[in-house]
Amino acid sequence: MKRRFIGFSSGFALMTIFITGCEFLEDCGTCEYVKYRDGVEVTRGSPTPFCGDDYYEKLNDPGRYIDDTWAIWECD
């Protein structure tokens, strides 16, 4: 009985550590990669979740010109 309880407790603790999403540990958000040409939206990527440094990197990205297209990350 005691061995079973210890096994269950250990399994639950490990499962809790590995299953928790990043939103419990750090700031998260959803970002889309958007391209504009002459002020008109050309393409919009699918919403992708990011957390922590990756999220802040996308959030603070100033954008860039790629050929004649303005590309920027738009985050919520």
NORTA-V222743 format. One record per residue. N is the residue number from 0. SS is DSSP state (H for helix, E for strand, C for the rest). OMEGA is omega in degrees with one decimal (NA if undefined). Layout:
BEGIN
n=N ss=SS omega=OMEGA
n=N ss=SS omega=OMEGA
END
This chain:
BEGIN
n=0 ss=C omega=-178.9
n=1 ss=H omega=180.0
n=2 ss=H omega=179.1
n=3 ss=H omega=178.5
n=4 ss=H omega=179.2
n=5 ss=H omega=178.0
n=6 ss=H omega=178.8
n=7 ss=H omega=-180.0
n=8 ss=H omega=178.8
n=9 ss=H omega=178.9
n=10 ss=H omega=179.2
n=11 ss=H omega=178.9
n=12 ss=H omega=178.5
n=13 ss=H omega=179.4
n=14 ss=H omega=178.9
n=15 ss=H omega=-179.9
n=16 ss=H omega=-173.9
n=17 ss=H omega=-175.5
n=18 ss=H omega=-176.7
n=19 ss=C omega=177.5
n=20 ss=C omega=-178.0
n=21 ss=H omega=-177.8
n=22 ss=H omega=176.9
n=23 ss=H omega=-173.8
n=24 ss=C omega=-175.1
n=25 ss=C omega=179.9
n=26 ss=C omega=-178.9
n=27 ss=E omega=176.5
n=28 ss=E omega=179.9
n=29 ss=E omega=-178.7
n=30 ss=E omega=176.4
n=31 ss=E omega=177.8
n=32 ss=E omega=-173.0
n=33 ss=E omega=177.3
n=34 ss=E omega=179.5
n=35 ss=E omega=172.6
n=36 ss=E omega=-177.8
n=37 ss=C omega=177.4
n=38 ss=C omega=-179.4
n=39 ss=E omega=179.3
n=40 ss=E omega=-179.2
n=41 ss=E omega=178.2
n=42 ss=E omega=176.4
n=43 ss=E omega=179.1
n=44 ss=C omega=178.7
n=45 ss=C omega=178.4
n=46 ss=C omega=-177.4
n=47 ss=E omega=178.7
n=48 ss=E omega=175.6
n=49 ss=E omega=178.8
n=50 ss=E omega=173.6
n=51 ss=H omega=-176.4
n=52 ss=H omega=178.3
n=53 ss=H omega=179.1
n=54 ss=H omega=-179.1
n=55 ss=H omega=177.2
n=56 ss=H omega=179.0
n=57 ss=H omega=-177.6
n=58 ss=H omega=-177.1
n=59 ss=C omega=179.7
n=60 ss=C omega=-177.6
n=61 ss=C omega=-177.5
n=62 ss=C omega=-177.5
n=63 ss=E omega=173.3
n=64 ss=E omega=173.3
n=65 ss=E omega=-171.4
n=66 ss=C omega=179.8
n=67 ss=C omega=-176.1
n=68 ss=E omega=175.3
n=69 ss=E omega=-178.8
n=70 ss=E omega=-177.6
n=71 ss=E omega=172.5
n=72 ss=E omega=174.0
n=73 ss=E omega=-175.8
n=74 ss=E omega=176.5
n=75 ss=C omega=NA
END
